Amino acid sequence: MLTLPILLAACSSGSSSSSPAGAAGSNGSTSSTSQASGTPITIGMINQENTPAGSFPEVRQASEAAVGYVNSHGGVNGHPIDLKTCITDGTPSGSASCANKMVADHVLVSTMGIDFGTSGSVPVLTKAGIPLIGGDPLLSTELSSKNAVFFVGGSVDAFPDQDAYIGQVMHAKKVSIIYTSNAPGTAAATTFGKDLLIKAGVPASGIKLVGAPADATDFTPAVTAANANNPDVIMVLFAALGCSRIMQAKQSLGVTAKMFYPGSCLDNKVITAGGSGANGAYFNSEMVPYNDTSNAQVALYQKVMKDKYGSSAVISAYSQLGFQTIMNLAAVLKTMGTPSTLTGASVLAKFKSLKNEPSFMAHNYTCNPVPDPTFPSVCNYQNRIVQYKNGTVTDIYGKWISGVPLMVGG
């Protein structure tokens, strides 16, 4: 299985064109402003915060903002959502403790933000009959769980979708891949990089793999090697700090190849640290870009966040994820009746039956059947391809793209 840095790198930042993200007023949003006052529906949330391994409070904050929005707009058929949160340090024991809290709180379902300790939490939730709905799936535990449903592909869709775009849309002939030089990193560069690029039409002779240490402070040698054969594209399979350092090296070396980074690197801190080397960079985005307020759902998300948090609101791909989870969950629960009729099993069964279901700020998702049976919890692999240029993020392809045909094809 891939290492955490590689998995986190694959997380998104931020269908065919016939399946766009919907407008506000659908999928859980509404113009009604009646405050829900019925029996609460208790939902759990486990999120990783306050730890050097990675802290993502904005995911929880966005979920809390979305709950406030849903509850002030009629709730779930008049019933408010009561969100019980638990902060994990990302260790299996810490996440198991949070899962046990969900059991003690008698939650109907649990969501998650980002959690590196799911090997501890998922078995507890599964045994208790509490389905895990929404969040960013990174590890094999949740990716292979039949007790979970995810609206984004997390660690298994970013690079395949980039492969599809690079090979089938750009028709690139030479691609270099900079990856973490250890066994899992090599596996990722091969399985999610080289092998799928070949399927996408890039000649095997034109693909070059360049390894670099996970803790490298200077990527000049790696970028020099990757650029040596004048590639059309350089793909980066590194997490945030590595991305900014590669951007710096790219600029200092005057590299002109198109640079593709994982969506998790489309972050203000990374862009700022990358300096002018970030200009022109390409990223995958599992949702409509978070700055695209021409999209009604993105505009609603931004408004709700700013109304609740003011100038401290974090508008990012990670907070989009937390907001989306609650909106999608509320939309489906509204079709299922009152709290007295809901069970964890019935909610899971409902999600597992869904086909082409609207997803907030994202492509419709299908859980019956899932796009790739290798990962039974993942119901959507679609991404946008965006470019950062002169302070603006632009959706350069204008439609969704998926690498699933490359993954499941012969």
C-alpha positions, 0 to 999 in steps of 0.5 A: 500500500502507498505511503501516507505522503503519496496518499496525501499528495493524491488528495484533490484540491479542489462526467461528461459535460452532461453531468455538471455540478448542480445549481443551488436549490438542488442536492440539499440547498434550498431557499427556505429559511425555516429553522428545523425543530424536530427530533435531532438526527445525530451524525458523527464526524472524525477528523484529524487535527493538531498533529504534526502528521497533518492537521485539517481543521477546515474540513470540520469547520466547513461541515459545521457550517453546512450543518448550520445552513441545513438546520436553518433551512428546514433541516432534514424534513424538519429535523435538525442534524446534531453533529458530534465531532471527535478530533483524532491525532491520526493514529489507529488508537486515536481514531479507534477512540473517536469511533468508540465515541461515535458508538457511545453517542449513538450516531446514525452514521459517521462522516470523516474529514481526513484521517490517517488512523482509519485502521483503528476507526473503521473496524469499530464503526463496522462492528457497531453497524455505523456506516462511514459516509463521506470524507477523503479516502486515503488508505486501503482500510476505507477504500476496501470497506463495504461499510463506507461510501465516498463521493470522491476518489481520494488517493485513487483518482488524482493521478489516473485522471491526470493520465487520461488528460495528458495522454488522451486530451493533450496527446503528450509523447514524452512524460517524466514523473518525479516520485518519492524514491522508496518502494511504495513511491516506485509502485505509485509511479508505475501503477498510477503513472507509467502503466496508465499513461501507456494505456492513455497513448503515451509511448512507453519509450517517452516515459521517464521515472525520476526518484527523489528522497521524501525529505529532499530540500533541494529538487534541482537534481530531480527536476534537471533529470526529469527535464533532460529529455525535453518532455511535454509534461512533468508529473509530480507525485509528491505532497505539499512541501515537495510540490513547493520545492519542485516549483522553486527548482522549476523556476530556477532551471527555466523549465518549460514543460507543463507541470502537473501537481496533485490537487492537494498542492493547490493550496495558498501556502504551497503556491506562495512558497512555490513563488513564480514557479507556481505560475502555469501549474496544472492540478486535478480538482475533484470538485468545481474549483473553490474560487469559481463563484459563477457556479451557484453551489460554490457561491453558496459554499463561500457565502455560508463559510464567510457568514459563519467565520468571517475573515477567518473562513478557510476557502479551500479544497479541504473545506469544500470536502467537509461542506460537500459531505454534509450537503450530500448526506442531508440530500439523501436523508431527506428522501428517507423519512423521519428519524424513527424510521432510519437505521445505519443499515437502511442509510447504507443500503440507500446510498449503495443503491444510488445511480447518477446521484447529484453531488454538491459542487462535484460530478454526480456519483454512482454506487450501484455499481461502483465505477471500479470494484477494486475499491467498493466504497468509492462512488466517483472518480471524476476530476476537473483539470485546472491551471493556476496562473497569475493568481487565478485558478482556471478550469482549462478543460471545462468538463469532467475526466476520469481515469477509470477506463484506464484502470479497469480496462485491459 
